[in-house]
Amino acid sequence: MKLTSEEIFNKALENLKNENDILELHKKTYEILIKEKEKYYKYELENFISALKISDEDKEKIKEAFLKKRMVNNIEYSNFMEEVSIKIRQSVQPLSGSIAELCINYEIQKEGLIKDRDYVRRKNHTDFTIYYKGDKNKIHRIEVKNVSLRERGTRGLKFDGDSLAGFFNQPTEFTEENINVIDKSLKNTNGYCYVPKGTLDYIKSKKGKRFKDINELGKDMKYFSLNGIMP
């Protein structure tokens, strides 16, 4: 979509009848947003169809079919493309998160740690909890993220994790502000943020301190399990 949130807001403000009614303002922004979304679908579909070697009549039939509103299980979608994209996103997101956790689980087990003895999954709002063999009250918690940092990645450290593990494939997500927030949080918990090597190189160039290669996670958790402290 071409308009920014501020542009949509200002456009709604121009057509506001009651400047004291914030609900009317919000409603108008939503109406503009829907119209912009419909324009976007039409624009992208037009670009796609224009490259097809079919008659103009068939192109119009395809556009009509693709842009027709759809009602599925009492949910209205703007068109076929929106229905498919939302369903795919809703199905892929939880799957990708679960796969990321399975990869971390593999890394931990590879170092000889045994589930439900040396560590547990999905307990007390955190993804992995590692126990110190000498005192199970001493723990180290790991928050697992998939490929995108997002705000939850940094916020979760304050409440649910002593370390963060993520398969982050977009290094530029790690702004200096994000790096500083993560460094500060992990210094307090004596943990690390485990990331892919390519992302790690980028973060190190930005002076990130408490970041490690994700392939070191298993060894570090084994160290904690044996010694009760992080390396």
Protein Blocks (a to p, Z undefined) as FASTA:
>chain_A
ZZdfklmmmmmmmmpmblmlmklmmmmmmmmmmmmmmmmmmmmmmmmmmmpccdfklmmm
mmmmmmpccdeehiacfblklmmmmmmmmmmmmmmmmmmmmmmmmmmmmnopaehklpce
hiehiabdcddfklmkbccdddddfkbnbjmlmmmmmmmocbdcdfdfbfklmcfklmmm
mmmmmmmnopacdddfklmmmmmmnopabbccfklmmmmmmmmmmnopaZZ
